[in-house]
Structure formats: structure tokens, C-alpha cells
Amino acid sequence: MALPTARAVHCRPQPVIVAFSVGSNLISNYILGGTEVWYFSLYGSQTKQVVIMESQAAKKQKTESDAEDFNTSSAAAAASYVGMNEEGDVRSTTSIVFSLVHTAGSLANALKPFEALSVNMTHIESRPSKTSSDQYDFFVDCVDCGGDKLKSLVEELKKHAVTVHVSSRSPKEEETIPWFPHKCSDLDKVANQIVGCGSGLEADHPGFKDPVYRERRQHFAEIAMNYKHGLPIPRVEYTEAETQTWGTIFRELTKLYPTHACKEYNRVFPLLVANCGYREDNIPQLEDVSNFLKESTGFRLRTVAGLLSSRDFLAGLAFRVFHSTQYIRHGSKPMYTPEPDVCHELLGHAPLFVDPSFAQFSQEIGLASLGAPEDYIQKLASCYWFTVEFGLCKQDGMMKAYGAGLLSSFGELKYSIEEDTPDRRPFDPAKTSEQSYPITEYQPVYFYTESFEDAIEKMRAFAATIPRPFTARYNPYTESIDLLDNVAKLKVMAADIKSDMTRLCHALDKLDN
């Protein structure tokens, strides 16, 4: 049979018809998320092939002649279900990615182990392989699949598939790769799984006893919770009090930037003033800043209700997506915040995403995190903390700040540059990743880089030591992750590099002439 080319199918309890491109006759039935899936081929010159999904308890009365009764309108009606994916708890699923050669019956054979081992599939998606014209890649989500069952399933799949990879949000098997987003829209699955703050404030939070502030925080949380990939970030009408809080912070920090911030920050900050509404009496809108970043380096902002886990937050950076809060700290303490807020995001983080080298460095940390074991996630989080959050760099023989935690804190920005108390060490990922740090006081240790380019090379070298069976590469055309795990994929990458090198040589020739 020809392999399916539909984008995705998500199982539903009621009978539905889902459009696939399937050749041959009725070839198989198997369990998919508690339903029984039947493959049919429709006949006639203009008819389209479909898959019928119906209740497992229903009687098996469908035959090849039944399938012939369907016409093109059935497939058209079914198309609305293709690509649908209801929200679920991604942490409880195991994802299996496998590639099949495009031959008759290959998918049917590959799916037989799922039925034989009673594996409950909740989502299946296919696409043409990016590395071979005669292969298709399949993405399958399963529940209640672990231990010996998972090992047996993988062993059986390897008999039919070219490649097989397993990932899970909470991996327990030695060969299981932790789940990670494969395309930018997959960030929808984790963006609301916050682990701190959001609309729920701790008793020691400055705004804990302020009902007006708590109501505003709930408003911002609802905006973030309802946001989906591809939508514009909703605009917010900040109150006069919120704008005054921003103004106080903006006024004091901008006095220090010329002498304490790195040259890259001072180069790009005026661009945000000119293009994004950065000024004392105005809080910039995330959507405006995001659009400007995307035009500059491909980075973009995504609103989030609170803190994400290290794994989920770093994964966003792999797609050049920065999860940003939209609320502002409580006005009673404008120079203090117990959590990231819009001042920290827009004054500390956003400006340097305009710089190509810093943007690349940030993405390298994100790419290194994809599929990494949990202990390496903590190492990468430490590297992120001492660079993107609290990093220093040496420029013209002097220390300058580029970390967002410094550039958004009047007190610590002065402390990190002017005081002799802190210990300043050269950035070395192997050592930096092991360094502990406080989160409620000024840092006793800072790490400095000679340049962002130097930091990029060091981070790439460190990423190469992470035990995982692939190297991850971001594809900006499809906004997805390419896993470089076989020769065919490496050849595609080599061809891309060759094309770029040819273009570079032509450009150099024109400059010489």
C-alpha cells in the first residue's frame, strides 16, 4: 500500500472519517486510542482514499463493498479532522518516531506490533522524509507503554523501519529519549505547564495582599493560557500605576547602560527605542518587540503565565522562541521582583536577541537541551544562568554586562561591574555547569566571555559531550528540528552547506571584481 500523507490524526471516542492517501484494499485493522481503525481503498477514477475509525465495541460489519459506497464528499468532510490534536497531558505519553521505505504493506506491517502488544496509540502523524524520497517518517504517541512492552515494541519495529527513536516526558527506560518538541507548534503542549508564580502568589510576594494586583495577574495569566502558536500576542492596556513602575526602572537603568552594558547591547538598544516604543512613559507591547526581533534575527517572543521547567524553557530557545511574561512587578517595590516580569524580559533579555551572535549562542543552548538526560539539563540550566542571565564579557580590558538579570537590576548591575567582592571567572561550560548559585541574593560568582563567538564554540563543544544518539539542527524553513542521526540526513546537510559555500564564493568573486 502507499503510505499515508495526511498530517495528523487524533483519536476521538465517536466514529469519525479521516482523510488519508491510502492505496490497495482493506489491509488491516488495529487499536488506536481505544478505537478500531480500518484501512480502505476507494475505487473509481475520482474517489479519494479514507480511513474509517469507529468504536471498538462496534460490530465489524465493514467490507470492501461498503468502502465503495463512499464518495468524494466523504473525504471532503473528513478533511476537517486531519491535523486536529486535542490537548492532553504530554508528560504521560511516550513518543515513537520511525521511518519506513515507501513500499506496499510497509505501514501495515509496522503497525502490527502495536496491536499484538496491546499498545494504546493516542496520536499518529506522517510526513514525507526530508532525507529520502522513498521514505516516510511517522510520529506516534502512546500511553501505558513502558518496560518490557516498550522494549519488545522497539525490537519489532526495527525489523520493519529504517530508523526508530523513542522519547518520553518522564523516561524510565535506559534507551528512552526524553520528549522534546519537534516543531515550533509543539511548544503549545508545554507552554502552560508552569512550575512557579503565574497568578498564584506566595505569601511573601509584594503584591500578595493587593486584590487589584492579584486580579491583574489573573488577567495576564489568562492571556498566556489561551495563546497558541501562530497567533499575534494580545495587546495590553497597562494602567497608569504600571506605567509609572516601568518608568522608574527604565529611567534608572538607562543611566547605567552606557558605562556598564556591553557594546552589543548599547548598539541595539536605540533600535528598540526607535522601532518598538521603548521609552519612560510607555511599556512596549510584546507583539511589537517580537515582530522586530523576528525581522532582525528570527527570534520571537511567546507570552507565558509564569516559570517553566528548565527543559521546557530551553527547548523554546532551540526554535528561537523566548517565553516572556507580560505582567509587571508590584509598584511598592519597583527595584525588586521575586520572579521574571515584563521589565526583566524587555529590558534584560529582548534587546540582545537583535544581535546575531548572541541570538546564535542562545539557540545553541536550546539545541543542546533537546533529548538531553536530566542531569545534563541541569548542567545546561547552570550555563544559561551564568551567561544569558548573569553573564559578563571582557571588552577593551574592562568587564561589561550582557546577562538579563544584571541589565534589569539597577543594584546588581552596579555590583557586578564596580565591586571587588564577587569572584569573576572565565566561562568554561564544563566548570560553569557544575557551579551552584543563589536565586534570592547577588551572585558571589560571575563568569565572563571573551566574545559571543568564543562562547558559541565552547557551547557547541560541550553539547557534543551530551549522551544522545543524534545531533539536533533547526530548520528555519519548516520551523522544525532535523535530527542528524543517519548518513542520508548528513548528505542533505552537506548539500545545503555546499550550496551556501558556492553562493559565498560567488559573492567574494564579485567583491574582488
WOKAKA-V134999 format. One record per pair of residues at least 4 apart in sequence whose ideal C-beta (glycine too) atoms are under 6 Angstrom apart, sorted by the first residue. I is the first residue (numbers start at 1). J is the second residue. D is the distance in Angstrom with one decimal. If there is no record, write none. Layout:
i=I j=J d=D
i=I j=J d=D
This chain:
i=1 j=23 d=4.6
i=1 j=24 d=4.1
i=1 j=27 d=5.6
i=1 j=104 d=5.2
i=1 j=105 d=5.7
i=2 j=23 d=3.7
i=3 j=102 d=5.5
i=3 j=107 d=5.4
i=3 j=136 d=4.3
i=4 j=20 d=4.2
i=4 j=22 d=6.0
i=4 j=126 d=4.9
i=5 j=21 d=4.5
i=6 j=19 d=5.9
i=6 j=20 d=4.7
i=6 j=82 d=4.9
i=7 j=82 d=5.7
i=7 j=83 d=4.4
i=8 j=83 d=5.0
i=8 j=85 d=5.9
i=8 j=125 d=4.1
i=9 j=18 d=5.0
i=9 j=124 d=5.5
i=10 j=84 d=5.2
i=10 j=85 d=4.7
i=10 j=86 d=5.6
i=10 j=123 d=5.4
i=11 j=32 d=5.5
i=11 j=33 d=3.0
i=11 j=35 d=5.5
i=11 j=122 d=5.9
i=12 j=16 d=5.5
i=15 j=54 d=4.2
i=16 j=53 d=5.5
i=16 j=81 d=5.4
i=17 j=50 d=5.5
i=17 j=74 d=5.8
i=17 j=78 d=4.0
i=18 j=51 d=5.2
i=18 j=78 d=5.3
i=18 j=81 d=4.9
i=19 j=50 d=5.9
i=19 j=75 d=5.0
i=19 j=78 d=4.4
i=19 j=79 d=4.9
i=19 j=82 d=5.4
i=20 j=51 d=4.8
i=21 j=49 d=5.8
i=22 j=39 d=5.6
i=22 j=49 d=4.2
i=24 j=41 d=5.4
i=25 j=41 d=5.2
i=25 j=64 d=5.5
i=26 j=40 d=5.4
i=26 j=64 d=5.3
i=27 j=39 d=5.0
i=27 j=108 d=4.9
i=28 j=39 d=5.5
i=28 j=108 d=4.3
i=29 j=36 d=5.6
i=29 j=38 d=4.9
i=30 j=37 d=5.7
i=30 j=111 d=5.2
i=30 j=114 d=6.0
i=30 j=115 d=4.1
i=31 j=115 d=5.7
i=32 j=37 d=4.5
i=32 j=121 d=4.9
i=33 j=121 d=5.8
i=33 j=122 d=4.6
i=35 j=53 d=5.0
i=35 j=56 d=5.7
i=36 j=56 d=4.8
i=37 j=53 d=5.4
i=38 j=52 d=4.8
i=38 j=62 d=5.6
i=39 j=51 d=5.9
i=40 j=67 d=3.7
i=41 j=49 d=5.4
i=42 j=47 d=3.9
i=42 j=49 d=5.6
i=42 j=67 d=5.9
i=42 j=70 d=5.8
i=43 j=68 d=5.5
i=46 j=72 d=6.0
i=47 j=72 d=5.9
i=48 j=72 d=5.8
i=48 j=75 d=3.7
i=50 j=75 d=5.4
i=50 j=78 d=5.8
i=54 j=58 d=4.9
i=62 j=66 d=4.8
i=70 j=74 d=4.2
i=90 j=169 d=5.8
i=90 j=189 d=4.4
i=91 j=169 d=3.9
i=93 j=141 d=4.7
i=93 j=143 d=5.8
i=94 j=142 d=5.0
i=94 j=145 d=5.0
i=94 j=168 d=4.5
i=95 j=141 d=5.4
i=95 j=167 d=4.7
i=95 j=179 d=5.7
i=96 j=140 d=4.8
i=96 j=166 d=5.5
i=97 j=139 d=5.4
i=97 j=165 d=4.5
i=98 j=138 d=5.5
i=98 j=157 d=5.5
i=98 j=161 d=4.0
i=98 j=164 d=4.6
i=99 j=129 d=5.9
i=99 j=135 d=5.1
i=99 j=137 d=5.2
i=99 j=161 d=5.9
i=99 j=162 d=4.3
i=99 j=163 d=4.8
i=100 j=106 d=4.7
i=100 j=110 d=5.8
i=100 j=136 d=5.6
i=100 j=161 d=5.7
i=101 j=134 d=5.8
i=101 j=135 d=5.7
i=102 j=134 d=4.8
i=105 j=109 d=5.8
i=109 j=160 d=5.1
i=110 j=160 d=4.4
i=112 j=116 d=6.0
i=113 j=117 d=5.8
i=113 j=153 d=5.5
i=113 j=156 d=3.7
i=114 j=119 d=4.4
i=117 j=149 d=5.5
i=117 j=152 d=5.9
i=117 j=153 d=5.5
i=119 j=142 d=5.3
i=119 j=145 d=5.2
i=119 j=153 d=6.0
i=120 j=143 d=5.3
i=120 j=144 d=5.8
i=121 j=140 d=5.6
i=121 j=142 d=5.4
i=122 j=141 d=4.9
i=122 j=143 d=5.8
i=123 j=141 d=3.9
i=124 j=140 d=5.1
i=125 j=139 d=4.4
i=126 j=136 d=5.5
i=126 j=138 d=5.1
i=127 j=137 d=5.6
i=128 j=136 d=6.0
i=129 j=135 d=3.8
i=129 j=136 d=5.9
i=129 j=137 d=5.2
i=131 j=488 d=4.0
i=131 j=489 d=4.5
i=131 j=492 d=5.3
i=132 j=488 d=5.3
i=145 j=149 d=5.8
i=145 j=150 d=5.2
i=146 j=150 d=5.1
i=150 j=173 d=5.9
i=154 j=164 d=5.8
i=157 j=161 d=5.1
i=157 j=164 d=4.9
i=158 j=164 d=5.4
i=166 j=176 d=5.0
i=167 j=177 d=4.2
i=167 j=179 d=4.5
i=168 j=176 d=5.1
i=168 j=179 d=5.4
i=169 j=179 d=4.4
i=171 j=176 d=3.8
i=171 j=178 d=5.1
i=177 j=371 d=4.5
i=178 j=371 d=5.9
i=180 j=315 d=5.5
i=180 j=370 d=4.4
i=180 j=371 d=5.4
i=181 j=186 d=3.3
i=181 j=187 d=5.6
i=181 j=315 d=5.5
i=182 j=186 d=5.9
i=182 j=480 d=5.9
i=182 j=481 d=5.3
i=183 j=480 d=4.1
i=184 j=319 d=4.7
i=184 j=479 d=4.0
i=185 j=229 d=4.3
i=187 j=191 d=5.5
i=187 j=316 d=5.8
i=188 j=228 d=5.6
i=188 j=229 d=5.3
i=190 j=312 d=4.3
i=191 j=304 d=5.9
i=192 j=225 d=5.4
i=194 j=198 d=5.0
i=194 j=305 d=5.3
i=194 j=306 d=3.9
i=194 j=307 d=5.9
i=195 j=307 d=5.4
i=195 j=309 d=5.4
i=196 j=306 d=5.7
i=196 j=307 d=3.9
i=197 j=306 d=3.8
i=197 j=307 d=5.6
i=197 j=339 d=4.4
i=198 j=221 d=5.2
i=198 j=305 d=4.3
i=198 j=306 d=3.4
i=199 j=217 d=4.8
i=199 j=218 d=4.5
i=199 j=221 d=3.9
i=201 j=205 d=4.1
i=201 j=208 d=4.9
i=203 j=208 d=5.6
i=205 j=338 d=6.0
i=206 j=330 d=3.9
i=206 j=332 d=5.2
i=206 j=333 d=4.9
i=207 j=213 d=3.8
i=207 j=330 d=3.7
i=213 j=330 d=5.6
i=217 j=327 d=5.6
i=220 j=326 d=5.1
i=220 j=327 d=4.0
i=221 j=305 d=4.3
i=223 j=234 d=5.2
i=224 j=303 d=4.6
i=224 j=304 d=5.3
i=224 j=305 d=4.0
i=225 j=305 d=5.9
i=227 j=303 d=5.2
i=232 j=287 d=5.3
i=233 j=286 d=4.5
i=233 j=287 d=4.1
i=233 j=303 d=5.3
i=235 j=285 d=5.2
i=238 j=242 d=4.3
i=238 j=243 d=5.3
i=238 j=283 d=4.8
i=241 j=331 d=5.3
i=242 j=328 d=4.9
i=243 j=283 d=5.9
i=245 j=328 d=5.8
i=245 j=331 d=4.5
i=245 j=334 d=4.9
i=246 j=250 d=5.8
i=246 j=283 d=4.8
i=247 j=251 d=6.0
i=247 j=280 d=4.5
i=248 j=334 d=4.5
i=249 j=334 d=5.7
i=249 j=343 d=5.0
i=250 j=280 d=5.0
i=251 j=280 d=5.5
i=252 j=410 d=4.8
i=253 j=410 d=5.8
i=256 j=260 d=4.6
i=256 j=413 d=5.5
i=257 j=261 d=4.3
i=260 j=401 d=5.6
i=260 j=413 d=5.3
i=260 j=417 d=4.9
i=261 j=265 d=4.1
i=261 j=266 d=5.6
i=261 j=401 d=5.6
i=262 j=393 d=5.3
i=262 j=400 d=4.1
i=262 j=402 d=4.5
i=263 j=395 d=5.8
i=264 j=355 d=4.6
i=265 j=269 d=6.0
i=265 j=351 d=5.7
i=265 j=352 d=5.9
i=268 j=351 d=5.1
i=268 j=354 d=4.1
i=268 j=355 d=5.8
i=269 j=351 d=5.2
i=271 j=275 d=5.9
i=272 j=276 d=4.6
i=272 j=278 d=4.6
i=272 j=351 d=5.7
i=273 j=278 d=4.4
i=275 j=292 d=5.1
i=276 j=284 d=4.9
i=276 j=288 d=5.0
i=276 j=289 d=4.9
i=276 j=292 d=5.3
i=277 j=282 d=5.1
i=277 j=284 d=4.8
i=278 j=284 d=5.6
i=284 j=288 d=5.9
i=284 j=289 d=5.4
i=284 j=346 d=5.7
i=286 j=290 d=5.8
i=286 j=301 d=5.0
i=286 j=303 d=6.0
i=286 j=324 d=6.0
i=286 j=326 d=5.8
i=289 j=350 d=5.3
i=290 j=300 d=4.7
i=290 j=301 d=4.0
i=293 j=299 d=4.3
i=293 j=300 d=6.0
i=293 j=353 d=4.9
i=294 j=300 d=4.8
i=296 j=354 d=4.5
i=297 j=356 d=5.5
i=297 j=359 d=4.0
i=298 j=320 d=4.9
i=299 j=320 d=4.6
i=299 j=353 d=4.2
i=299 j=359 d=5.4
i=300 j=321 d=5.7
i=301 j=322 d=5.5
i=301 j=324 d=4.5
i=302 j=321 d=5.3
i=302 j=323 d=5.3
i=303 j=326 d=5.1
i=304 j=323 d=4.1
i=308 j=312 d=4.3
i=308 j=313 d=4.2
i=308 j=323 d=6.0
i=310 j=314 d=6.0
i=310 j=377 d=5.4
i=310 j=381 d=4.0
i=311 j=377 d=5.0
i=313 j=323 d=5.9
i=314 j=366 d=5.2
i=314 j=369 d=3.8
i=315 j=369 d=6.0
i=316 j=321 d=4.2
i=316 j=323 d=5.3
i=317 j=362 d=5.2
i=317 j=363 d=5.7
i=317 j=365 d=6.0
i=317 j=366 d=2.9
i=318 j=366 d=3.5
i=318 j=367 d=4.7
i=318 j=370 d=5.6
i=320 j=363 d=5.7
i=324 j=345 d=4.3
i=325 j=340 d=5.3
i=325 j=341 d=5.6
i=325 j=345 d=5.9
i=326 j=342 d=5.7
i=327 j=341 d=5.9
i=328 j=341 d=5.3
i=328 j=342 d=5.1
i=329 j=337 d=3.9
i=329 j=341 d=4.6
i=335 j=410 d=5.9
i=337 j=341 d=5.2
i=340 j=344 d=4.6
i=342 j=346 d=5.7
i=343 j=347 d=5.5
i=343 j=408 d=5.8
i=344 j=348 d=4.8
i=344 j=408 d=4.3
i=345 j=349 d=5.2
i=346 j=350 d=5.0
i=347 j=408 d=4.8
i=348 j=404 d=2.9
i=348 j=407 d=4.6
i=348 j=408 d=3.5
i=349 j=404 d=4.4
i=352 j=358 d=4.4
i=353 j=359 d=5.3
i=357 j=452 d=3.7
i=357 j=453 d=5.7
i=358 j=452 d=5.2
i=360 j=456 d=5.8
i=361 j=452 d=5.2
i=361 j=455 d=5.3
i=361 j=456 d=5.0
i=362 j=388 d=6.0
i=364 j=456 d=5.8
i=364 j=459 d=4.6
i=365 j=380 d=5.8
i=365 j=384 d=5.5
i=367 j=472 d=4.8
i=368 j=380 d=5.8
i=368 j=463 d=3.6
i=369 j=380 d=5.2
i=370 j=472 d=4.6
i=371 j=468 d=4.8
i=372 j=376 d=4.2
i=372 j=377 d=5.5
i=372 j=466 d=5.0
i=376 j=466 d=5.0
i=379 j=433 d=3.5
i=382 j=433 d=4.8
i=383 j=429 d=5.4
i=383 j=432 d=5.4
i=383 j=433 d=5.3
i=384 j=388 d=5.2
i=385 j=389 d=4.9
i=385 j=437 d=5.8
i=386 j=390 d=5.8
i=386 j=432 d=5.1
i=386 j=447 d=4.4
i=387 j=391 d=4.0
i=389 j=403 d=5.0
i=389 j=404 d=5.7
i=389 j=405 d=4.4
i=390 j=403 d=4.1
i=390 j=405 d=4.8
i=390 j=406 d=5.9
i=390 j=443 d=5.4
i=391 j=402 d=5.1
i=391 j=403 d=4.1
i=392 j=399 d=5.1
i=392 j=401 d=5.9
i=392 j=446 d=5.1
i=392 j=448 d=4.0
i=393 j=400 d=5.6
i=393 j=402 d=5.5
i=393 j=448 d=5.7
i=393 j=449 d=4.9
i=394 j=448 d=5.4
i=394 j=450 d=6.0
i=395 j=400 d=5.0
i=399 j=417 d=5.6
i=401 j=406 d=4.1
i=401 j=407 d=5.9
i=401 j=413 d=5.8
i=401 j=416 d=6.0
i=404 j=408 d=5.8
i=406 j=412 d=5.6
i=406 j=413 d=4.8
i=406 j=416 d=5.3
i=409 j=413 d=5.7
i=412 j=416 d=5.8
i=412 j=442 d=5.3
i=414 j=418 d=5.2
i=415 j=419 d=5.0
i=415 j=442 d=5.4
i=416 j=446 d=5.8
i=422 j=444 d=6.0
i=422 j=446 d=5.5
i=423 j=445 d=4.8
i=424 j=446 d=5.0
i=424 j=448 d=5.7
i=425 j=447 d=5.4
i=427 j=432 d=5.9
i=427 j=447 d=4.4
i=427 j=449 d=4.7
i=428 j=432 d=5.9
i=429 j=433 d=5.6
i=429 j=458 d=5.5
i=429 j=459 d=6.0
i=429 j=462 d=3.7
i=432 j=447 d=5.2
i=449 j=454 d=5.9
i=449 j=455 d=4.4
i=450 j=454 d=4.6
i=470 j=483 d=4.3
i=470 j=485 d=3.9
i=471 j=484 d=4.4
i=472 j=481 d=5.4
i=473 j=482 d=4.6
i=473 j=484 d=5.8
i=475 j=480 d=5.3
i=475 j=482 d=5.1
i=484 j=489 d=5.1
i=484 j=490 d=5.9
